[in-house]
Amino acid sequence: MEQVDLGTVRYVFEAGIDSRYLPLPLPEPSLLLFVHEDDSVQVVKKADMWLDSMSWTDKGLFYADEDNDYFYEGGKLTTIPAKKAAFADALVELDDRSTRVGLYNRGFSEDGGYREDVYVSTPQGNQLGNAGAPMSMVGICDNSVYGVSLENDSQYREYLQLKLIVKDKIPQTKLLAKAYPLGTSLYGSDESIPCVDNQLLFISTDSIDPEETPNFKLPDMKDSLPTIKLGGAKFDGDYADLFTSVDELGHRVFSTLEKWDVQTGERLVIPLVDKAGKQLTWSPGSFRQGKHSLLGRELYWFDRGLLVKTNIDSGVTEIVNDELKGLKNNWIVDRFKDGKFIVYVERLDEGGSDLVYTFDLLSGSLVHKKDVTFLRKYLGDKSIAGIEIPPGEK
């Protein structure tokens, strides 16, 4: 990488091509765009990588491509060979803020097995493992990395698996628990989720379409291992009875905050409710949260233009900002970091501008908006797939 003064960088954007649907190899498909405070741009080319593969901490900037891992620390670039799939599923940093754990989706192999590359990467070297399934979500509890994957059993019923995938900085795969059927409709939940008190936290929703499935029968919750609890007490009734809300499509909906204990495997399901305790109707969307979206006892998340918070003890859910409500025909890339939510919005309608919004989580207010349409001249046929800001940015 050419010399970049990270001290004057306001944003880093990652751009590439979703090469899963194109002939390979692709010529120099990926870029890093460093946008400085004066709006000058430095472009760094790298090998193929699609989706977010950047992590910027006080120790330095990390990024990846299909050939290498890159550490830019103390003004020095260290390149570590790391052959991997070119589709990033998740990237998290361990407690030392230098070690990164990346998951890269290689897909089914010729022998029928599934390959999810897991790299534990440091400036001194890396270790490769296989998670065995695409991880819908990844979180860190007590410096170990856990993944949640969506699976189908022999009866084609969906369920979630909780796996240990990195311990003591060593890749490994150990099944800890499975859960029917709550939360299987994750619909694009961000790949990184927070952990508190050894519990992974995430928002989910399930829905039933009475017309398409008039005789719909949900799996017995007793199939879950070891247990699922509802609101702190074991639920022994008909799971379908929990779908008490109906959305605008006429689907019965059950929206929840999920807590999955990585030590016991027990899963606590808390319905989303308003301040009066009434169960909320939240149609399946694209819930965006992140490893840095928990402040105190409030979990912040983003869905279809709404910035939302949910109390992790009560499930009380409130909209904290609706400025982007109703966004349509847009490509969105986001990041929770340092008490802020940063979202890049590419206007796909003709004549639209590309904007970056920065929201303060505690106040819910918009603190900065920047037009970055000028980046289009660097992109060509590439799309922005990741955004980063300096650590501690105010």
C-alpha positions in Angstrom: 0.0 0.0 0.0 1.3 3.5 -0.8 2.0 5.7 2.1 -1.3 7.0 3.6 -1.5 9.5 6.4 -4.2 7.9 8.5 -4.3 10.9 10.8 -6.1 12.9 8.1 -8.4 10.2 6.9 -12.1 10.8 7.6 -13.5 7.7 5.9 -12.3 4.5 4.2 -14.5 2.8 1.7 -14.1 -0.7 0.3 -15.3 -1.3 -3.2 -15.5 -4.5 -5.3 -17.5 -6.7 -7.5 -19.7 -9.6 -6.4 -17.7 -12.2 -8.4 -19.9 -15.1 -7.5 -21.9 -14.5 -10.6 -19.1 -13.5 -13.0 -16.3 -15.4 -14.8 -13.0 -15.4 -13.0 -10.4 -14.1 -12.7 -11.4 -10.5 -12.4 -8.8 -7.8 -13.2 -8.0 -5.8 -10.0 -11.6 -5.9 -8.8 -11.2 -4.4 -5.4 -10.3 -0.9 -4.1 -9.8 0.9 -0.9 -10.7 4.6 -1.1 -9.2 6.8 1.6 -11.1 10.1 1.9 -9.1 12.8 3.7 -10.5 15.8 5.6 -9.9 18.0 2.5 -11.9 15.5 0.3 -8.8 14.4 -1.5 -8.9 10.6 -2.2 -6.1 8.0 -2.3 -6.9 4.8 -4.1 -5.3 1.5 -3.1 -5.9 -1.5 -5.4 -6.1 -5.1 -4.0 -7.1 -8.5 -5.1 -10.7 -9.7 -5.2 -12.9 -9.4 -2.1 -16.6 -8.7 -1.8 -18.3 -7.2 1.3 -16.6 -5.6 4.3 -13.1 -6.8 5.2 -11.8 -3.8 7.1 -11.2 -3.2 10.8 -9.6 0.0 12.2 -8.6 0.1 15.9 -6.2 2.2 17.9 -3.6 -0.5 16.9 -4.0 0.1 13.2 -6.0 -0.7 10.1 -6.6 -4.3 8.9 -8.0 -5.3 5.5 -8.0 -8.5 3.4 -8.4 -9.8 -0.1 -8.4 -13.3 -1.5 -4.6 -13.6 -1.4 -3.4 -11.8 1.7 -4.1 -10.2 5.0 -2.8 -6.6 5.5 -1.9 -4.9 8.7 -1.1 -1.1 8.5 0.3 -0.3 11.9 2.7 2.5 13.0 3.0 3.7 9.4 4.2 0.3 8.2 2.4 -2.2 6.0 2.7 -5.9 6.9 1.4 -8.4 4.3 0.6 -11.9 5.4 -0.2 -14.6 2.7 -3.7 -15.9 3.3 -5.4 -17.7 0.4 -9.1 -17.5 1.0 -12.6 -17.2 -0.5 -13.3 -13.8 -1.9 -16.7 -13.4 -0.2 -16.4 -12.0 3.4 -19.1 -13.1 5.9 -17.7 -11.5 9.0 -14.7 -9.8 10.6 -14.1 -9.1 14.3 -11.2 -8.1 16.4 -10.1 -9.8 19.6 -9.4 -8.0 22.9 -5.8 -7.1 22.0 -7.3 -5.0 19.2 -4.7 -6.3 16.8 -5.7 -10.0 16.2 -8.6 -10.3 13.7 -10.9 -13.2 13.0 -12.3 -13.2 9.5 -14.9 -15.6 8.0 -14.9 -16.1 4.2 -17.6 -18.1 2.4 -16.1 -20.6 -0.1 -19.4 -22.6 -0.6 -19.9 -26.3 -1.3 -16.8 -28.3 -2.4 -16.7 -31.1 -4.9 -17.0 -33.7 -2.0 -20.3 -32.1 -0.9 -19.0 -30.5 2.2 -19.3 -26.8 3.0 -16.2 -24.6 3.4 -16.4 -21.4 5.5 -12.8 -20.3 5.9 -11.9 -19.0 9.4 -8.7 -17.0 9.6 -7.2 -15.9 12.9 -4.8 -13.3 11.7 -2.0 -11.3 13.4 0.9 -9.3 12.0 3.1 -12.3 12.9 1.1 -14.8 11.0 -2.3 -16.6 10.8 -4.1 -19.8 11.3 -6.8 -21.3 9.0 -9.9 -23.3 10.1 -13.3 -24.3 8.7 -16.6 -23.4 10.4 -18.4 -25.8 8.1 -21.4 -23.6 7.4 -22.0 -19.9 6.5 -22.3 -17.9 9.7 -25.3 -15.6 9.8 -23.9 -13.9 12.8 -20.6 -13.9 14.7 -19.9 -12.6 18.2 -17.1 -12.5 20.8 -17.6 -13.6 24.4 -14.7 -13.6 26.8 -12.3 -13.4 23.8 -13.7 -16.5 22.2 -15.5 -16.3 18.9 -19.0 -17.9 18.4 -21.1 -18.2 15.2 -24.8 -18.7 14.6 -25.7 -20.5 11.4 -29.1 -21.2 9.8 -29.6 -24.9 8.9 -32.2 -27.3 7.6 -32.9 -30.7 9.1 -34.0 -33.9 7.3 -37.6 -32.7 7.3 -36.6 -29.3 5.8 -37.3 -27.5 9.0 -35.2 -24.4 9.6 -33.2 -24.2 12.9 -30.3 -22.2 14.2 -27.0 -23.7 15.4 -24.7 -22.1 17.9 -21.0 -23.0 17.4 -17.7 -22.2 19.0 -15.3 -21.3 16.2 -12.2 -19.7 17.8 -10.8 -20.3 21.3 -7.4 -19.2 22.6 -6.8 -17.8 19.2 -7.0 -21.2 17.6 -9.7 -22.0 15.0 -12.0 -24.9 16.0 -15.6 -25.9 15.4 -17.7 -27.2 18.2 -21.5 -27.4 18.2 -22.9 -26.0 21.4 -26.7 -25.8 20.8 -29.5 -25.8 18.2 -32.8 -24.0 18.4 -36.2 -24.5 16.8 -37.8 -22.4 15.5 -37.6 -18.8 16.9 -35.5 -16.3 15.0 -34.9 -18.4 11.9 -36.1 -15.5 9.7 -33.0 -13.3 10.3 -33.3 -11.5 6.9 -29.9 -10.0 6.6 -29.0 -9.4 10.2 -25.5 -7.9 10.4 -22.7 -10.5 10.6 -21.4 -9.2 13.9 -23.4 -9.1 17.1 -22.6 -8.0 20.7 -22.2 -10.2 23.8 -22.9 -9.4 27.4 -22.9 -11.7 30.4 -21.8 -14.5 28.0 -25.0 -14.0 26.0 -25.0 -13.2 22.3 -27.7 -10.6 21.5 -29.6 -10.2 18.3 -33.0 -9.1 16.9 -35.1 -11.5 14.9 -38.6 -12.0 13.6 -40.7 -14.9 12.4 -43.8 -14.7 10.3 -46.5 -17.0 9.1 -48.4 -16.5 5.8 -51.8 -18.1 6.4 -52.7 -18.2 2.7 -49.5 -19.9 1.6 -49.4 -22.3 4.5 -52.9 -22.8 5.7 -51.9 -26.0 7.6 -48.6 -24.6 8.8 -47.2 -26.5 11.7 -44.2 -25.2 13.6 -41.6 -27.6 15.0 -42.0 -28.5 18.6 -39.8 -26.3 20.8 -38.8 -29.4 22.7 -36.6 -30.2 19.7 -34.4 -27.4 20.8 -31.2 -28.3 22.7 -30.9 -27.6 25.5 -33.9 -25.2 26.1 -35.6 -22.1 25.0 -37.2 -19.8 27.5 -39.7 -17.0 26.9 -39.5 -13.9 29.0 -37.6 -15.7 31.7 -40.0 -18.6 32.0 -40.2 -21.9 30.1 -42.9 -21.8 27.4 -45.0 -25.0 27.2 -47.8 -23.8 25.0 -48.4 -23.8 21.3 -45.6 -21.8 19.7 -48.0 -20.5 17.0 -50.0 -18.8 19.8 -47.1 -16.3 20.1 -47.8 -14.9 16.7 -50.4 -12.4 17.9 -49.6 -9.5 15.6 -50.5 -9.1 12.0 -48.5 -7.0 9.6 -49.6 -5.0 6.5 -49.3 -8.1 4.4 -51.7 -10.1 6.6 -48.9 -12.3 7.9 -48.8 -13.3 11.6 -45.6 -12.0 13.1 -43.5 -12.6 16.2 -40.6 -10.2 16.7 -38.0 -10.8 19.5 -34.8 -9.9 21.2 -32.7 -13.1 21.4 -30.2 -13.9 24.1 -28.1 -17.0 23.5 -25.9 -18.2 26.4 -22.6 -19.5 25.0 -21.9 -21.4 28.2 -25.2 -23.2 28.9 -26.6 -23.1 25.3 -29.9 -21.8 26.8 -31.7 -19.3 24.7 -33.9 -16.6 26.1 -36.5 -15.0 23.9 -37.9 -11.6 24.8 -40.9 -10.2 22.7 -40.4 -6.7 21.4 -42.9 -4.4 23.1 -43.7 -0.7 23.2 -43.5 1.4 26.4 -47.0 0.2 27.4 -46.0 -3.4 27.1 -47.9 -4.1 23.9 -46.3 -6.6 21.6 -44.9 -4.9 18.5 -45.5 -5.9 14.9 -42.2 -5.8 13.0 -42.3 -7.3 9.6 -39.2 -9.3 8.5 -36.7 -6.8 7.2 -32.9 -6.4 7.1 -32.0 -5.9 10.7 -28.6 -4.2 10.9 -26.7 -4.2 14.2 -23.1 -4.8 15.1 -20.6 -5.7 17.7 -20.5 -2.1 18.8 -24.3 -1.4 18.8 -24.8 -2.1 22.5 -24.7 0.9 24.8 -25.4 0.1 28.5 -28.6 -2.0 28.4 -29.8 -0.7 25.1 -29.2 -2.6 21.8 -29.3 -0.3 18.8 -30.3 -1.6 15.4 -31.3 -0.3 11.9 -34.1 -1.5 9.6 -35.4 0.1 6.5 -34.4 3.7 7.4 -35.3 3.5 11.1 -32.7 3.7 13.9 -34.2 1.7 16.8 -33.2 0.7 20.3 -34.3 -2.2 22.4 -33.8 -2.6 26.2 -32.1 -6.0 26.6 -33.9 -6.7 29.9 -37.5 -5.7 29.1 -37.7 -5.8 25.3 -39.1 -2.3 25.3 -38.4 -0.9 21.8 -38.4 2.7 20.6 -37.5 4.4 17.3 -34.8 6.9 18.0 -34.5 8.4 14.5 -36.7 8.1 11.4 -34.9 10.6 9.2 -34.2 7.9 6.6 -37.6 6.3 6.8 -39.0 5.2 3.5 -35.7 4.8 1.7 -36.3 3.1 -1.6 -34.1 2.2 -4.6 -30.9 2.6 -2.6 -27.8 0.6 -1.8 -26.9 0.9 1.9 -23.6 0.1 3.8 -23.3 0.8 7.5 -21.2 0.5 10.6 -21.8 0.9 14.4 -18.8 2.3 16.1 -17.8 4.5 19.1 -21.4 5.4 20.0 -22.3 6.3 16.5 -24.1 4.8 13.5 -22.6 5.6 10.1 -24.6 4.7 7.0 -23.6 5.2 3.3 -26.6 5.5 1.0 -26.1 5.2 -2.7 -29.0 6.7 -4.6 -29.8 4.3 -7.4 -32.5 6.6 -8.8 -31.3 8.9 -11.7 -29.8 12.1 -10.6 -29.5 11.1 -6.9 -26.6 11.8 -4.7 -24.5 9.4 -2.6 -24.5 10.5 1.1 -22.9 9.4 4.4 -25.0 10.0 7.5 -23.6 9.9 11.0 -26.0 9.5 13.9 -25.3 9.8 17.6 -26.8 6.8 19.3 -27.6 8.2 22.7 -29.4 11.3 21.4 -30.6 9.8 18.2 -29.7 13.0 16.4 -28.0 13.4 13.0 -24.6 14.9 13.7 -23.1 14.9 10.2 -24.1 14.4 6.6 -21.7 14.3 3.7 -22.1 14.1 0.0 -19.6 11.6 -1.4 -21.0 11.4 -5.0 -17.5 12.4 -6.1 -16.4 8.8 -5.4 -18.2 7.5 -8.4 -15.4 8.5 -10.7 -13.2 6.0 -9.0 -15.6 3.1 -8.9 -16.2 2.1 -12.5 -18.4 -1.1 -12.4 -17.6 -1.6 -8.7 -19.9 -1.1 -5.7 -19.0 0.2 -2.3 -19.3 -2.8 0.1 -17.7 -1.5 3.3 -17.1 1.7 5.3 -14.8 2.5 8.2 -14.0 5.6 10.3 -11.0 6.3 12.5 -11.2 4.8 16.0 -12.3 7.4 18.6 -13.7 9.7 15.9 -16.0 12.3 17.5 
